[in-house]
Amino acid sequence: MSDGTTAVGRASRQPLVAGIAAALALLTLVTVAVLWLTSDRSEGTTDTGTPKDTSAEAGFARDMSVHHQQAVEMSFIVRDRTTDDEVRRLAFDIASTQATQAGMLQGWLDMWGLDKTSEDPPMTWMKNASSNGMDGMEGMDHGSMKGMSGGAYKPHDGSLMPGMATNTQLDELRKAKGKAAEVLYLKLMTAHHKGGVDMAKGAVELVKDSTEKHLARTMVQGQQSEIQLMADMLKARGASA
């Protein structure tokens, strides 16, 4: 395909991409408003039911937003590095889901009147998480949990939290093509999901806001399912996580 044809193709997709993004943003705002207005906030972390700046609700919303943003970035990268429909479909699903969830978390911070960033190190809000099963949820990676609560894990090369890819790994993904890009994406996203699942399990234990707790449970279930799917996809490509 010539450069001119490629440019035209990209240009023709821009309005569609912009339209999808706008629709997702509108849907996110509506969803946040409906969930917030209809939720039971009797267990709020202040007398008015609004979470405090140092609460688990605020910490989870901030940290998971950052975590999700990288998953969206990786998904957009691999979309342009392979023509495999299965991988591109998974990448689209992950990008759509996590962009929407990040929008919900950011929307709640706005509603609570809280900043979207904090001077505290990532995962500070998880320091009070127990080493027991997360509210009845099994399979917690206690090693990752320790790192998340400020123990063993040290941010490095752009990887701010457990599971997040480094800048070096993202550069490798940008340079990879075809099957190599697919395998690297699946490996990086599997690690990313595992870190996200552990963080969400911490939120299930610590968060008192019922709506945010429900979202955290949904994240655990959805990402665990995708971890298994990605394991099968890696196996089909002669690789493993």
C-alpha positions as CSV (number, residue, x, y, z in Angstrom):
1,M,0.0,0.0,0.0
2,S,1.4,3.4,-0.9
3,D,2.1,6.1,1.7
4,G,-0.7,8.2,0.2
5,T,-3.2,5.4,0.6
6,T,-2.0,4.8,4.1
7,A,-2.4,8.4,5.0
8,V,-5.9,8.5,3.6
9,G,-6.8,5.3,5.5
10,R,-5.6,6.7,8.8
11,A,-7.4,10.0,8.2
12,S,-10.6,8.2,7.4
13,R,-10.4,6.4,10.8
14,Q,-9.8,9.5,12.8
15,P,-13.5,10.7,13.0
16,L,-14.5,7.1,13.9
17,V,-11.9,6.9,16.7
18,A,-12.9,10.4,18.0
19,G,-16.5,9.4,17.9
20,I,-15.9,6.2,19.9
21,A,-13.8,8.1,22.4
22,A,-16.5,10.8,22.9
23,A,-19.2,8.1,23.3
24,L,-17.2,6.3,25.9
25,A,-16.6,9.5,27.8
26,L,-20.3,10.3,27.8
27,L,-21.2,6.8,28.9
28,T,-18.7,6.9,31.7
29,L,-20.0,10.2,33.1
30,V,-23.6,8.9,33.0
31,T,-22.6,5.6,34.6
32,V,-20.7,7.4,37.4
33,A,-23.6,9.7,38.1
34,V,-26.2,6.9,38.2
35,L,-24.1,4.5,40.3
36,W,-23.2,7.3,42.8
37,L,-26.8,8.5,43.1
38,T,-28.2,5.1,43.6
39,S,-25.5,3.5,45.8
40,D,-25.7,2.9,49.5
41,R,-23.1,5.3,51.0
42,S,-23.9,4.6,54.7
43,E,-20.4,3.3,55.2
44,G,-18.6,6.4,53.9
45,T,-15.3,7.4,55.5
46,T,-16.5,10.8,56.8
47,D,-19.5,11.9,58.6
48,T,-21.1,13.0,55.3
49,G,-20.3,9.7,53.6
50,T,-17.6,11.3,51.4
51,P,-14.2,9.6,51.4
52,K,-11.2,11.4,52.8
53,D,-8.1,12.3,50.8
54,T,-6.1,9.5,52.6
55,S,-8.8,6.9,52.4
56,A,-8.6,3.6,50.6
57,E,-11.3,4.8,48.3
58,A,-9.2,7.7,47.1
59,G,-6.0,5.8,47.0
60,F,-7.5,2.9,44.9
61,A,-9.2,5.4,42.5
62,R,-5.9,7.2,41.9
63,D,-3.6,4.2,41.6
64,M,-5.9,2.0,39.6
65,S,-6.5,4.9,37.2
66,V,-2.7,5.1,36.5
67,H,-2.5,1.3,36.3
68,H,-5.4,1.1,33.8
69,Q,-3.9,3.9,31.6
70,Q,-0.9,1.8,30.9
71,A,-3.0,-1.2,29.9
72,V,-4.8,1.1,27.4
73,E,-1.5,2.4,26.1
74,M,-0.2,-1.2,25.6
75,S,-3.3,-2.2,23.8
76,F,-3.1,0.7,21.4
77,I,0.5,-0.2,20.7
78,V,-0.1,-3.8,19.8
79,R,-3.1,-2.9,17.7
80,D,-0.7,-1.3,15.2
81,R,1.9,-4.1,15.5
82,T,-0.1,-7.1,14.4
83,T,-2.9,-8.0,12.0
84,D,-4.1,-10.9,14.1
85,D,-7.8,-10.5,14.7
86,E,-7.8,-12.4,18.0
87,V,-5.1,-10.3,19.6
88,R,-6.5,-7.0,18.2
89,R,-10.0,-8.0,19.5
90,L,-8.6,-8.7,23.0
91,A,-6.6,-5.4,22.9
92,F,-9.8,-3.5,22.0
93,D,-11.8,-5.1,24.8
94,I,-9.1,-4.4,27.4
95,A,-8.7,-0.8,26.2
96,S,-12.4,-0.1,26.1
97,T,-13.1,-1.7,29.5
98,Q,-10.1,-0.1,31.4
99,A,-10.6,3.3,29.8
100,T,-14.2,3.3,31.0
101,Q,-13.3,2.0,34.5
102,A,-10.5,4.7,34.8
103,G,-13.1,7.3,33.8
104,M,-15.4,6.1,36.6
105,L,-12.6,6.2,39.2
106,Q,-11.6,9.7,38.1
107,G,-15.2,10.8,38.1
108,W,-15.6,9.7,41.7
109,L,-12.6,11.7,42.7
110,D,-14.2,14.7,41.1
111,M,-17.4,14.1,42.9
112,W,-15.6,13.7,46.2
113,G,-13.8,16.9,45.6
114,L,-10.4,15.2,45.8
115,D,-7.2,15.7,43.7
116,K,-6.5,13.1,41.1
117,T,-2.9,12.8,42.3
118,S,-1.3,12.5,45.7
119,E,2.1,13.2,47.2
120,D,2.0,9.8,48.9
121,P,3.9,6.9,47.2
122,P,1.8,4.5,45.2
123,M,-0.1,1.8,47.1
124,T,0.2,3.7,50.4
125,W,-3.5,3.1,51.0
126,M,-2.9,-0.7,51.1
127,K,-0.7,-0.6,54.2
128,N,-3.6,-1.8,56.4
129,A,-4.5,-4.8,54.1
130,S,-4.5,-8.1,55.8
131,S,-2.5,-11.2,54.7
132,N,-5.7,-13.2,54.8
133,G,-8.0,-13.9,51.8
134,M,-9.5,-10.7,50.5
135,D,-13.0,-10.7,51.8
136,G,-13.5,-14.3,50.9
137,M,-11.6,-14.2,47.6
138,E,-8.9,-16.8,47.2
139,G,-5.6,-16.8,45.3
140,M,-4.1,-13.6,46.6
141,D,-0.4,-13.2,45.7
142,H,1.0,-12.3,49.1
143,G,4.4,-11.4,47.5
144,S,2.8,-8.8,45.3
145,M,0.7,-7.7,48.2
146,K,3.8,-6.9,50.2
147,G,5.3,-5.0,47.4
148,M,2.1,-3.0,46.9
149,S,1.8,-1.9,50.5
150,G,5.2,-0.3,50.3
151,G,7.4,-3.3,51.1
152,A,9.6,-5.0,48.6
153,Y,8.5,-3.3,45.4
154,K,10.5,-0.3,44.2
155,P,9.3,1.8,41.3
156,H,11.8,1.7,38.4
157,D,12.0,2.7,34.8
158,G,8.4,3.9,34.6
159,S,7.0,0.9,36.4
160,L,5.3,2.6,39.4
161,M,3.4,-0.4,40.7
162,P,3.5,-4.2,40.6
163,G,2.6,-5.6,37.2
164,M,3.3,-2.4,35.3
165,A,5.6,-2.6,32.4
166,T,8.8,-0.7,32.3
167,N,9.6,2.0,29.7
168,T,12.2,-0.4,28.2
169,Q,9.5,-3.1,27.8
170,L,7.1,-0.6,26.2
171,D,9.8,0.4,23.7
172,E,10.4,-3.3,22.9
173,L,6.6,-3.7,22.2
174,R,6.7,-0.7,19.9
175,K,9.5,-2.2,17.9
176,A,8.1,-5.8,17.7
177,K,6.0,-7.0,14.8
178,G,3.6,-9.9,14.1
179,K,3.8,-12.9,16.4
180,A,6.7,-11.4,18.4
181,A,4.5,-8.4,19.2
182,E,1.6,-10.6,20.1
183,V,3.6,-12.8,22.5
184,L,5.2,-9.8,24.2
185,Y,1.9,-8.1,24.6
186,L,0.2,-11.1,26.1
187,K,3.1,-11.6,28.5
188,L,3.2,-8.0,29.6
189,M,-0.6,-7.8,29.9
190,T,-0.7,-11.0,31.9
191,A,1.8,-9.6,34.5
192,H,-0.2,-6.3,34.3
193,H,-3.5,-8.0,35.1
194,K,-2.0,-10.0,38.0
195,G,-0.8,-6.8,39.6
196,G,-4.2,-5.2,38.9
197,V,-6.0,-8.2,40.4
198,D,-4.0,-8.0,43.6
199,M,-4.7,-4.3,43.9
200,A,-8.4,-4.8,43.3
201,K,-8.5,-7.5,46.0
202,G,-6.9,-5.0,48.4
203,A,-9.7,-2.6,47.5
204,V,-12.4,-5.3,48.1
205,E,-11.0,-5.7,51.6
206,L,-10.4,-2.0,52.5
207,V,-12.8,0.1,50.6
208,K,-16.1,0.9,52.4
209,D,-17.9,2.6,49.6
210,S,-20.3,-0.1,48.2
211,T,-20.2,1.1,44.6
212,E,-16.4,1.3,44.4
213,K,-16.1,-2.1,46.2
214,H,-18.4,-3.6,43.6
215,L,-16.3,-2.2,40.8
216,A,-13.2,-3.7,42.4
217,R,-14.9,-7.1,42.5
218,T,-15.8,-6.8,38.8
219,M,-12.2,-6.0,38.0
220,V,-11.0,-9.1,39.8
221,Q,-13.4,-11.4,38.0
222,G,-12.9,-9.8,34.6
223,Q,-9.1,-9.7,34.7
224,Q,-8.8,-13.3,36.1
225,S,-10.9,-14.5,33.2
226,E,-8.6,-12.6,30.8
227,I,-5.5,-14.0,32.4
228,Q,-6.7,-17.5,31.6
229,L,-7.6,-16.5,28.0
230,M,-4.2,-15.0,27.5
231,A,-2.5,-18.2,28.8
232,D,-4.4,-20.1,26.2
233,M,-3.4,-17.6,23.5
234,L,0.2,-17.8,24.5
235,K,0.1,-21.6,24.4
236,A,-1.3,-21.5,20.9
237,R,1.7,-19.4,20.0
238,G,4.2,-21.8,21.6
239,A,4.9,-19.5,24.5
240,S,3.9,-19.1,28.2
241,A,3.6,-16.2,30.6
